[in-house]
Structure formats: structure tokens, C-alpha cells
Amino acid sequence: MRLTRFTDLALRVLMRLAVEGDDLPTTRDVAATMRVPYTHTAKVVARLQHLGLVEARRGRGGGLTLTAAGRAASVGGVVRELEGAGDVVECEGTEPCPLRSACLLRGALRRAQEAFFGTLDPLTVEDLVGAPTGPLLLGITGTSGGVPERPGP
């Protein structure tokens, strides 16, 4: 199974925020650190905020922070939520598959998909930032877990 770019970025944003220190990064900071477009990151952050995994505060002293629910969130649950409950293959599309009434592949793929999610279920976002990932994330976010340094004027 292949994750959408949206889900991949959402997991990376959660991981980035899980190692954040006292300085709260903005969506723009996270986009720059993850080397992805700001607009795409903003959509991901909005969805994560809607799910209660991320809190976004505007204005001076604002920024993004991982909620307690976000820190403890099951990776499998997050992936399920973002990827949706659809089948791995499209059997009922505009031109339905002629094998759909007696196909064994569809059920096998559904079980494989559930096994994939099941493997991710026991992992939390917090688990994903243990060594060596956490220290690497700290290295790309700045020396003390803060936002990346901005170039001068």
C-alpha cells in the first residue's frame, strides 16, 4: 500500500511537532523545514487541527503545537483517518470490474490493507520520534528544537 503525499506530510508534521521545544514553529517554518510547499502544509495542518492532534495559535507568541491527543495518537488511526476507508482497488468504478461478483482478490487485498494498518496501530506519534529519528529532527529544526534560523535582511 502506498500512502498519499497528504498522509505522508501529516505524519512528518506530527513528528516535527513532537520534538519541538519552547519556540512554537509556524506553518511556514514547518513547510520550510520539511521542504514542501506552504499551501500544502497549511491544508495538512488545518486537517490535523480539525482532528484535535495539533493546536494552531495566531499572532505574537503563536505557532503550532502538538496536543496531548496528538502525542498519544495511534499512527494506524491517523493513517486510517487520512487515507479513508476505501478499498485498495477500484472494483465499482465507472466501468465495474467483470470479476467483482466472484473475485477473491478484493477480499485478500482488504485483509492485507487491514494488516498494514494493524501493524501501525500500536505505534504512537511519540514512538516515532525516539532515537535516531528525534535527534535528526532536532538537527533539522535548529540546534535547540526551535524553528530554523531565518536568513538576514
Secondary structure, DSSP 4 states (H G I P E B T S, - for coil): ----HHHHHHHHHHHHHHT--SSPPPHHHHHHHHTS-HHHHHHHHHHHHHTTSEEEE-STT-EEEE-HHHHH-BHHHHHHHHH-S--SS-SSSSS--TTTTS-SHHHHHHHHHHHHHHHHTT-BHHHHTSTTHHHHHHHHH-TTSSPPPPP--
